[in-house]
Amino acid sequence: MTYTLFYDPKEKEVVKNKIIPELEDIVDDHHPISNIKETLKNGDNIILFASDNQVKEVLPLLSKEDRIVAALPHPDGRDLCTGWGIDYKLDKAIEHLKSTPKDIEIDVLYCNERPIFNNLVIGHAFQLATAKKDEEQSFFTKITQLFN
């Protein structure tokens, strides 16, 4: 199976020096992600090396057709890595991509027509605010809490 790589233009050196040499046997073409609408062909399987925001922009376009979409860890793609279970280390993610025998089907949650990867809380959120210290509470409040 071959893929087309779409990458963040700011990371062109990483793509040229690290990703393309490692994936030359499975990547037959590569383009900046900003050119995806012009260069995407029906049936293309995709590897993305892009930030969370860039992926959120193109994922609705990619999901219109049944295709395989893989991703590599980008310095600004932490939420995508966490949400999709991608290793944060590029070497390990490339190794996993090349050795995974079977595709994994995932669901993508949308909010306001944008994909959500790892930053949406549904239901009650865990409260991170600290409780008042005992010294800051009045004597009357302490007595009330004691009887409750």
Secondary structure as GFF3:
##gff-version 3
##sequence-region A 1 148
A	DSSP	beta_strand	3	7	.	.	.	ID=ss1
A	DSSP	three_ten_helix	9	11	.	.	.	ID=ss2
A	DSSP	alpha_helix	12	14	.	.	.	ID=ss3
A	DSSP	pi_helix	15	19	.	.	.	ID=ss4
A	DSSP	alpha_helix	20	23	.	.	.	ID=ss5
A	DSSP	beta_strand	27	32	.	.	.	ID=ss6
A	DSSP	three_ten_helix	33	35	.	.	.	ID=ss7
A	DSSP	alpha_helix	36	39	.	.	.	ID=ss8
A	DSSP	beta_strand	46	49	.	.	.	ID=ss9
A	DSSP	alpha_helix	52	62	.	.	.	ID=ss10
A	DSSP	beta_strand	69	71	.	.	.	ID=ss11
A	DSSP	alpha_helix	78	84	.	.	.	ID=ss12
A	DSSP	alpha_helix	90	99	.	.	.	ID=ss13
A	DSSP	beta_strand	109	111	.	.	.	ID=ss14
A	DSSP	beta_strand	114	116	.	.	.	ID=ss15
A	DSSP	three_ten_helix	134	136	.	.	.	ID=ss16
A	DSSP	alpha_helix	139	147	.	.	.	ID=ss17
###
